[in-house]
């Protein structure tokens, strides 16, 4: 069920539990600012989720409340993962859903990193 981006952060969401190592994940990167892991239901040849370590519901929440250091660290982590996964030369897509209309399902900011194949149009026509 999609969430409303204005809802408070839920400490028991699946990504918070992954950050606490309560749920296993196939991690490909982690640092002080972010954790990246393979999506369990991939929608492309490469489908990695990148999440900040901080408790942020959405991109809007993150951009309003995170420190400049957290924002820079998270953005750099996304770029690092794309380079490390060999996606830069062929191209990749980033997607961050925010709120009900976008279909956001987990109330923790996450960026989908898609690549490894032609991805087609961004939205269905």
N, C-alpha and C positions, 0 to 999 in steps of 0.2 A: 504494500500500500504506500503510495507516495506521501511524503511528509510536507508540512507547511514550514517554510524556512524560518518563520518567526517563533517556532516552538523552542523551548529551552533544551539545552544539551542533555542527552540521556547517557549517563555513564555506563549503561549496560548494552549500548548498541554494539553490533558485531565488530566494528573497527576498534572501538575502545577495548574490547575484549582481546582482539588480536594484538593491540599495543601492549597489553598486560600479559601476553603469552598464555592466555586462558584458552585460546583457540589456535590451532596450528595454521600456518600459512607458508606458502612457498616464496620466501623472501628473496628478492634479487638485489636489494639495496637498503641500507639504513644508515642514518647519521643522527646528529643531535636534533634535527628539525623535522625529519620525515622518515617514513618507512614505505617501501615499494614491494609489491608482491603480485604474483599471477592471479588473475580473476579465476574463480572456480567454475565459472560458466562463460568461457571466452567467446567473444563476438567477432574476433579476427584472429589471424595467425598469431599475432602478438597482441595480448590484451593484459596490460598491467595496471594496477591501481596504485596511486601514490597518495598517501595521507599524511597530514601534518601530525606531529606528536601532541600538539595542543588540542584542547576541547573546543572545537569550532563546528557549528552546525552546517555552515554553507560558505560559499565564496564571499557572500555579502558580510556575514558575521566575521569571517577571517579578516577581510580587508578593513573592517571598522575597528576591530579589537586587537588584532595581533600587533606585536612590535615590528618595527622595520627590520630588525634582525631575523625574526621568525619568517616574515614575508620573503625576504631575500633568500634565506636558507631553503625554504620550501620551493621557490621558483627554481633555484639552482639545482635542487635535487631532481626535479622533473626533467630539466635539461640533461643532467648527468645520466639519468636512467635512459633517456632516448638515445644518447650517444653510446652508452655502454651496450645497449641492445642492438646497435647497428642500424637504427631507423632513420638517421638523418639523411643519408644519400638518396634513399628511395622515397622518403616522406612519411609523415605520420600525422595522426589527428589527436588532439586533446579535447576532452569533453568533461565539463563539470556541470552537473545538473543542480539547480537551486529551486527548491520549492515544489509545490503540488503540480503546477502546469508542466514542469519539465520532466516529471516522473522520478524525482529524487526519492530513493527508497530507504537510505540509511542516513540518519541525522548526524553525520560526521562528514566534514568536507572531504571529498575525494576527487581526484582527477583520473579519468580513464585515459590511458595511453594506448592507442590502437595503431597497428602497423603490420608490416610483413606481407601485405597484399594490396591490390587496388581496392579502395574503400567505397567508391561510388559517391553519389551525391550526399550532401550532409543531411538533408531532410527529404522525406518522401514528398513527391510532388502530387 
